[in-house]
Amino acid sequence: METGLLANLAILVLAGFVGFAVISKVPNTLHTPLMSGTNAIHGIVLLGGLIVLGELENPSVVDAIILVVAIAFGMINVIGGFLVTDRMLGMFKARPDREKEQR
């Protein structure tokens, strides 16, 4: 393996461990703001993947597959994150049916 590839893999593994350690210590009340932040980060990942895929002149099949998979996973994460955030925020909205019944 090349030294650069090995260093990048080491950074990826360490980032995974640090991310898991940080996320596991977040209290439940902060999950919605955290989800909004990760949606923004994954939006940047999507944009970067699209730019890299568009700028490669002769991508190999492996490069193209990895980029398409990264873009697909990023899009799934962004959409899922927005759906979860919307559902969690919907729990704080007053329901008109219950307001009428209580009066």
HUCORKA-V152038 format. One line per field, one symbol per residue. ss: DSSP state (H for helix, E for strand, C for the rest). psi: psi as a letter, one per 30 degrees, with the letter a starting at -180 (. if undefined). burial: I if it has 9 or more other ideal C-beta (glycine too) atoms within 8 Angstrom, else O. A space follows every 10 residues. Layout:
ss=???
psi=???
burial=???
This chain:
ss=CCHHHHHHHH HHHHHHHHHH HHHHCCCHHH HHHHHHHHHH HHHHHHHHHH HHHHHCCCCC HHHHHHHHHH HHHHHHHHHH HHHHHHHHHH CCCCCHHHHH HHC
psi=kleeeeeeee eeeeeeeeee eeefgklefg eeeeeeefee efeeeeeeee eeeffkeikl eeeeeeeeee eeeeeeeeee eeeeeeeeff ffkkkeeeee ef.
burial=OOOOOIOOOO OOOOOOOOOO OOOOOOOOOO IIOIIIOIIO OIIOIIOOII OIIOOIOOIO OOIIOOIIOI IOOIIOIIOO IIOIIOOIIO OOOOOOOOIO OOO
